[in-house]
Amino acid sequence: MATEGIGPTPGEYIRHHLVHLSNKKQESIVDFSVINIDSVVVNVILGALVCFVLWLAARKSTAGVPGRFQAAVEILVEMVDTQAKAVIHNATSRKVVAPLALTVFCWIFMMNFMDLLPVDLLPAAWHIAGPAMGYPDYLRVVPTADLSTTLGLSVSVLLLCLYYNVKIKGLGGWAHELVSAPFGTSKNPIWALLLGVVNFLMQMIEFVAKTVSHGMRLFGNMFAGELVFMLIALLGGYAALSLSGGLFFFGHIVAGTVWAIFHILVITLQAFIFMMLALIYLGQAHDAH
């Protein structure tokens, strides 16, 4: 990977950091046999951590004056519950969907937050431990910069939408909606058949477009943020290699600090947007056309 005697070039450095620790090499654009082990492990650890923290908050909650931890969790719960009430009017469904939305927001925020760790911190540790255990020297620690993770989350939202479409409207009611919206129907048998086919195709396109854009939006923002951090890290590398390294080091510190502060807003906003879109799509599943 490295150029002889001087270490990796910028292109080699970035390409190395963009390779996942996987069970096998990907052989096609869509290959469901490939499992990105790093994304799965970080996903599971952060998901368990989020569930534990929320459980701990519920367990230690009191009716008196709340502490800082309880107050912070209560603010999150109130924020999610307010958004859920605005789009999901069925109180019974909201009791299930609102906690799910809270968990999704916290989970995605934590996965996004991994982007604020120093680019080479965990990969450098894995560089020592991984090959010693017989694993490749690759590691990516931002699961939401992995398209398989974000599309997996959006497909899960799609499955929930299908479930609530059937549960709220009934199988017959949802089937009727698939062939009667958005263009309506007609009493003329020929026009009714034609409109039914067009409506069904439009509904399928809508489901696919919402699912793909839901996952791609999160992936695109986090992947771009990861690339920017890598480019900033290269400034530090040039500072160590060049005679006039002070200027590069100063640029590395300033650019890294500014981007990290701005990225705090990005990771929070992206988690909120994903949660809100999930609530909106689930709300649409509760509404009849």
PyMOL commands that set and color helices and strands:
alter all, ss='L'
color gray80, all
select helices_A, chain A and resi 10-17+37-60+68-87+91-116+121-132+143-145+147-180+189-241+245-286
alter helices_A, ss='H'
color red, helices_A
deselect
rebuild
show_as cartoon
